[in-house]
Amino acid sequence: MTTIDRSTNADAAADASVKAKHRAMWASGDYPALAHDLIADLGPALVDACGVRPGMRVLDVAAGAGNAALVAADAGADVVAGDLTPELFAAGRAAAAERGVEVTWREADAEALPFADAAFDVVMSCVGVMFAPHHQQAADELVRVCRPGGTIGLLNWTPDGFIGQMFVLMKPYAPPPPPGAQPPPLWGDERHVAALLGDRVERMQTRRQSVAIPFATGAEFRDYFKQHYGPTIAVYRHLGADAERAAELDRALAELGEQNLVATGTATMNWEYQLATAVKLLCARSSGRRLTFHPRDYIKNARTAVHVFVLARSNTSATPDWHRGRQQLRRRGPACRARRAGELDLRGHNRRALLRPRRQFVPQPARLAGAGRVRPGSSPGSSTSSC
Ligand SMILES: C[S@@+](CC[C@H](N)C(=O)[O-])C[C@H]1O[C@@H](n2cnc3c(N)ncnc32)[C@H](O)[C@@H]1O
């Protein structure tokens, strides 16, 4: 997988040029109208899956005009909407004013987010981050800005769904992708997302769903997209004066739309997407026998405190078993003894979540990934850990 080294001038200039083209592409047509007319249901689906609650710090990556960001703000969250294309923010600001909510709009490349590490409780993207060309870099940024124990939520078009098929269909007519760029609908494949997020997250859940799209004919879909959707507009622009190829693409897009309508057997199309959520692993820094959690990482969230408790009880791999953690939390006497013995430093934390390590408490993030259950008695391993 190609990565961009933005520290070299040549790479940085090439990347800036790609991003400028992408920005112009998304600013063309009328994406805010499309989001409003066709996929307004996706924002609420994503926000709901992420469990956004009042007071949470939420980042919507590649937010466009705020399809998901506005819903999170409605839920009382403190929301930042970032996007490569600030031209889309005017529509978002108008919608926010109409709903009476506040959102911070910020120009932000998903591959180099202008936010501090662990700055958000929820980092989400609604058919957005999938369009950043370098998937691993974008995924690394999602993880970086999410706080340990926070949620990453991604709603992406699937490769086999309608939009995935449309991108495959348009490819032979489109300009060549930039070097190292990966196809957007790959993000709709759960194995791809799991590989991108890697062992930095746990409790990944995915499900496939469809959204009903009110086009009654394939031609209606095609004409709407030719007018509103940046990527489709860019392909037709690339064909320029080649009327024959443009007519061929016209036919192919309309046929694709018709096939979808036939498959649904109704007067509406069905576009499949994947909804994925995952929790960023807790991150601990250890020094000798004492282990200190950063209060910013854990103090705000009782659920996270319980998770810490379960980690310590298992003394090795983690179990993300919330109910078990809660039960054990009730029996907290032994944990208090451990704190008095100085084996554990939980300054700034919910004191009820104090722990009793059976041996030295050293969580190992690398092991936590995929470890559905505790493996009692396995070795605690190295004395430092980081995420
Ligand atoms: C299909 S739109 C989705 C917008 C919005 N999330 C929604 O649900 O309506 C894709 C968005 O990705 C943004 N985008 C594309 N590449 C990006 C990048 N590298 N960084 C940030 N945003 C990007 C575009 O500007 C566009 O707003």
The ligand as a MOL file (V3000), in Angstrom:
LIG
                    3D

  0  0  0     0  0            999 V3000
M  V30 BEGIN CTAB
M  V30 COUNTS 27 29 0 0 0
M  V30 BEGIN ATOM
M  V30 1 C -20.4130 11.6900 -0.4950 0
M  V30 2 S -19.9060 13.1130 0.3580 0 CHG=1
M  V30 3 C -20.4900 12.7970 2.0200 0
M  V30 4 C -20.7510 14.0360 2.8150 0
M  V30 5 C -21.5090 13.8370 4.1190 0
M  V30 6 N -20.7780 13.0430 5.0480 0
M  V30 7 C -22.8750 13.2590 3.8810 0
M  V30 8 O -23.2260 12.2420 4.4850 0
M  V30 9 O -23.6360 13.8460 3.1190 0 CHG=-1
M  V30 10 C -18.1820 12.8910 0.4820 0
M  V30 11 C -17.4970 14.0030 1.2040 0
M  V30 12 O -16.1490 13.6480 1.3860 0
M  V30 13 C -15.3810 14.8190 1.3210 0
M  V30 14 N -13.9850 14.4400 1.0900 0
M  V30 15 C -13.4510 13.8620 0.0100 0
M  V30 16 N -12.1400 13.6630 0.1960 0
M  V30 17 C -11.8450 14.1130 1.4320 0
M  V30 18 C -10.6650 14.1780 2.2070 0
M  V30 19 N -9.4910 13.7610 1.7380 0
M  V30 20 N -10.7400 14.7210 3.4310 0
M  V30 21 C -11.9120 15.1690 3.9290 0
M  V30 22 N -13.0490 15.1460 3.2370 0
M  V30 23 C -13.0280 14.6160 2.0090 0
M  V30 24 C -16.0150 15.5930 0.1950 0
M  V30 25 O -15.6910 16.9430 0.2000 0
M  V30 26 C -17.4870 15.3240 0.4520 0
M  V30 27 O -18.0440 16.3050 1.2780 0
M  V30 END ATOM
M  V30 BEGIN BOND
M  V30 1 1 1 2
M  V30 2 1 2 3
M  V30 3 1 2 10
M  V30 4 1 3 4
M  V30 5 1 4 5
M  V30 6 1 5 6
M  V30 7 1 5 7
M  V30 8 2 7 8
M  V30 9 1 7 9
M  V30 10 1 10 11
M  V30 11 1 11 12
M  V30 12 1 11 26
M  V30 13 1 12 13
M  V30 14 1 13 14
M  V30 15 1 13 24
M  V30 16 1 14 15
M  V30 17 1 14 23
M  V30 18 2 15 16
M  V30 19 1 16 17
M  V30 20 1 17 18
M  V30 21 2 17 23
M  V30 22 1 18 19
M  V30 23 2 18 20
M  V30 24 1 20 21
M  V30 25 2 21 22
M  V30 26 1 22 23
M  V30 27 1 24 25
M  V30 28 1 24 26
M  V30 29 1 26 27
M  V30 END BOND
M  V30 END CTAB
M  END
